[in-house]
Amino acid sequence: MIIAELGQPYRALNLFKVINLSPMSVGSWLLLVFINVSLVYAFLYLPWGSVFGRWQAPLRRGLAWVCVPLGIGTAIYTGVMLGAMPARPFWNSPVLALLFFISALSTGVAVIILAQALTSRKGMDSYTIHQIHESTYLLTASDVMLIGFEVLVIFLFLMFAHLTVGDVKYAVSVILPGGELAGMFWLWVVLIGLLIPALIELAFVIPKLLYHRDYRAPRAVDIVVPVAILIGGFMLRYVVVVAGQITGPVGI
C-alpha cells in the first residue's frame, strides 16, 4: 500500500526480492508472515477449525507463541524505519520505536475490550458474565499501565529532543505549545487518547484493586473508552508522520 501510494505499485515485489537488514525489507517480511500466521490462528477459533480435532488447541497455543515475537517486531519496525532517517530530525530519535511499541500494545488491548463489549449479549448465564467481567478487568488494568508507560515515553521523547541542540530541538517545537501541530497533539493524542481514558479506567479499576469489589463498568464505557484510545493511537501516528515531513534539518 505504501508503494501504491507512491504511484509505483509494481515495485512492491522488490521489497521481498531484496532481503537485507533495511527496515523496509525486514518490515515487509514481518507484515507478510505476521498477517498470515494471525489468519491461521483466527481460523482455529472458528467452528470449521475443529477439523483439526484434538490438535486444534495445541496448534492455537503454538501459533499464539509464534505471534508474540512477530507482533512485537511488526509494532516496532515502523518506529525503527522512521528513526533511521537523519534527514528528518523529528523522526531521528531512539525513543520513537519504543513509543510506537507501547502505543501498539495499548491500542491492541483497546480493540479486544471493544470487540468483547460489542459481541457480549443479554441473556448470558451468570458464570459467562462473571468471566467476561474478570477478563475485562485484567485488560483494563493492563491498559491503564500501558497508558502510563506511553505518557512516560512521550515525556522521554520530548526531553530527548529538548536536550539535543540543533535540528532535533527545532523539529520537535512543532508539537510544543505554539507549534503548528501542538493543538492536534495535545488535544487528540494526550488528552482524548491517553489522559481521559486512563482516568475513566482508573475509576473502575481502583475499587476492585484496592477494595476487592466486583468490576462493573457499563457497556457504554467499554465501548467509548477503547474508541478514544484508538483515535489517540491513530492521531499519534498521524502527527508523527506529518511532523517529520513538515520539518527538516536547519541550515541546509
GIKA-V81020 format. One line per field, one symbol per residue. ss: DSSP state (H for helix, E for strand, - for the rest). A space follows every 10 residues. Layout:
# GIKA-V81020
ss=???
This chain:
# GIKA-V81020
ss=-HHHH---HH H--HHHH--- --HHHHHHHH HHHHHHHHHH HHH---HHHH HH--HHHHHH HHHHHHHHHH HHHHHHHHHH HHH------- -----HHHHH HHHHHHHHHH HHHHHHHHH- -----HHHHH HHHHHHHHHH HHHHHHHHHH HHHHHHHHHH HHH---HHHH HH-------- -HHHHHHHHH HHHHHHHHHH HHHHHHHHHH H-------HH HHHHHHHHHH HHHHHHHHHH HHHHHH---- --
